């Protein structure tokens, strides 16, 4: 191959590319039935929190009634909450999450 000059072409950035998807907060709610180890497992396996953070989130929900799990785009938040609900209900646990807009 001959050695031809390399030219970098940059595309203009459009408004749709600069706007980020709005973010949503996923909250976990305390209940008196779901075992703590199951809650930690859900936070690790579904929300990909590390074990230490999962325990902190679970304990905050346990003591305060609710705790922030993650902040992510709505579609991802809904997917994670649906996965958690399915896993919990399959084991007859009332583990509950909610989603609220990031402010």
C-alpha positions as CSV (number, residue, x, y, z in Angstrom):
1,X,0.0,0.0,0.0
2,X,1.2,3.5,-0.8
3,X,1.7,5.9,2.0
4,X,-1.1,8.4,1.6
5,X,-1.8,11.2,4.1
6,X,-4.3,10.3,6.8
7,X,-7.1,12.8,7.4
8,X,-9.4,12.9,10.4
9,X,-12.9,13.8,9.7
10,X,-15.1,15.0,12.6
11,X,-18.8,14.9,12.3
12,X,-20.8,17.8,13.8
13,X,-22.4,17.0,17.1
14,X,-26.1,17.1,17.0
15,X,-28.5,18.2,19.8
16,X,-29.7,14.6,20.1
17,X,-26.2,13.4,20.8
18,X,-25.5,16.0,23.4
19,X,-28.7,15.4,25.4
20,X,-28.2,12.6,28.0
21,X,-31.0,10.4,29.0
22,X,-32.6,11.6,32.2
23,X,-31.6,9.7,35.3
24,X,-33.8,8.0,37.8
25,X,-33.1,6.9,41.4
26,X,-34.0,3.4,42.4
27,X,-35.1,3.1,46.0
28,X,-35.4,-0.1,48.1
29,X,-38.1,-0.2,50.8
30,X,-37.9,-2.1,54.1
31,X,-40.3,-4.9,54.9
32,X,-40.4,-7.3,57.9
33,X,-40.5,-10.5,55.8
34,X,-37.6,-10.5,53.2
35,X,-34.5,-12.0,54.7
36,X,-31.5,-9.6,54.9
37,X,-29.2,-12.1,53.1
38,X,-31.7,-12.3,50.2
39,X,-31.8,-8.5,49.9
40,X,-28.0,-8.4,49.8
41,X,-28.0,-11.1,47.1
42,X,-30.5,-9.1,44.9
43,X,-28.4,-5.9,45.3
44,X,-25.2,-7.8,44.3
45,X,-26.7,-10.0,41.5
46,X,-29.1,-7.6,39.9
47,X,-27.9,-4.1,40.7
48,X,-24.2,-5.1,40.6
49,X,-23.3,-3.4,43.9
50,X,-20.3,-4.8,45.7
51,X,-21.0,-6.8,48.9
52,X,-20.0,-4.0,51.3
53,X,-22.2,-1.4,49.5
54,X,-25.1,-3.9,49.4
55,X,-24.9,-4.5,53.1
56,X,-24.8,-0.7,53.7
57,X,-27.9,-0.2,51.5
58,X,-29.8,-3.0,53.1
59,X,-29.0,-1.7,56.6
60,X,-30.1,1.8,55.7
61,X,-33.4,0.5,54.3
62,X,-33.8,-1.6,57.5
63,X,-33.2,1.3,59.9
64,X,-34.7,4.2,57.9
65,X,-37.4,2.5,55.9
66,X,-36.0,3.3,52.5
67,X,-32.5,3.6,50.9
68,X,-31.1,4.7,47.5
69,X,-29.7,1.8,45.5
70,X,-28.5,3.3,42.2
71,X,-29.1,6.1,39.8
72,X,-29.5,5.1,36.1
73,X,-31.5,5.7,33.0
74,X,-35.2,4.8,33.3
75,X,-35.2,1.8,31.0
76,X,-32.3,0.2,33.0
77,X,-34.0,1.1,36.3
78,X,-37.3,-0.5,35.3
79,X,-35.5,-3.6,34.0
80,X,-33.6,-4.0,37.3
81,X,-36.7,-3.4,39.4
82,X,-38.7,-5.9,37.3
83,X,-35.9,-8.5,37.7
84,X,-35.8,-8.0,41.5
85,X,-39.6,-8.2,41.8
86,X,-39.7,-11.5,39.8
87,X,-36.9,-13.1,41.8
88,X,-38.6,-11.9,45.1
89,X,-42.1,-13.0,44.2
90,X,-40.9,-16.4,43.1
91,X,-39.6,-16.9,46.7
92,X,-42.8,-15.3,48.1
93,X,-40.9,-12.2,49.5
94,X,-42.5,-8.8,49.3
95,X,-39.2,-7.0,48.6
96,X,-40.2,-3.7,47.0
97,X,-38.3,-1.1,44.9
98,X,-39.5,2.2,43.5
99,X,-38.2,4.6,40.9
100,X,-38.2,8.4,41.1
101,X,-36.7,11.1,38.8
102,X,-33.3,12.4,39.7
103,X,-33.6,16.0,40.9
